[in-house]
């Protein structure tokens, strides 16, 4: 068995593994074991899948839902004959609510999420103490059992910009592999709590009004 890495998105079809002498076996003799999140038990496990085709010194399989980046294994007649890096790429399709709201939940939809909460991060823009924008990495507090959406709590200081997702897994060599999705642009919906005049009791044209709330842009 010679294949080192399989790369693709969840739903990709006919990913190829090199398997010499495959013509000597039937498709039921081979199983592909992948990292898998079991929605019934709520646990990170592995699951064996039947290939889609076998022959010509190769075996093919589809990248199924609820699998994620990690190490895959190939079984022949019940015994492990090799392993490979199963590199699941990140893809995000949408987010909600849109526009987003500071100090509230943001749900990001897509594929390729890692169910380990230490290996998935949502990236947004935030305003620092000096007024400059920076990348803010937020760990989700919930990832659904289908690994198709992640939920984070946005901070008060979130700013308009682009949202993306990063995931990580450790490959066969012990190297940490990072995958980052393409970015989607978002805007912040502000909320106003109250206003106050600069000279209470003397409200008139020319006085200044202070507006208090969240999600207010740092630019006039």
Secondary structure, 3 states (H helix, E strand, C coil): CCCCEEEECCCCCCEEEECCCHHHCCHHHEEEEEEEEECCCCEEEEEEEECCEEECCEEEECCCCCECCEEEEEEECCEEEEEEEEEECCEEEEEECCCECCCCEEEEEEECCCCCCCCEEEEEEEECCCCCEEEEEEECCEECCCCCEEEEECCCCEEEEEEEEEEEEECCCCCEEEEECCCEEECECCEEEEEEECCCCCCCCCCCEEEEEECCCCCC
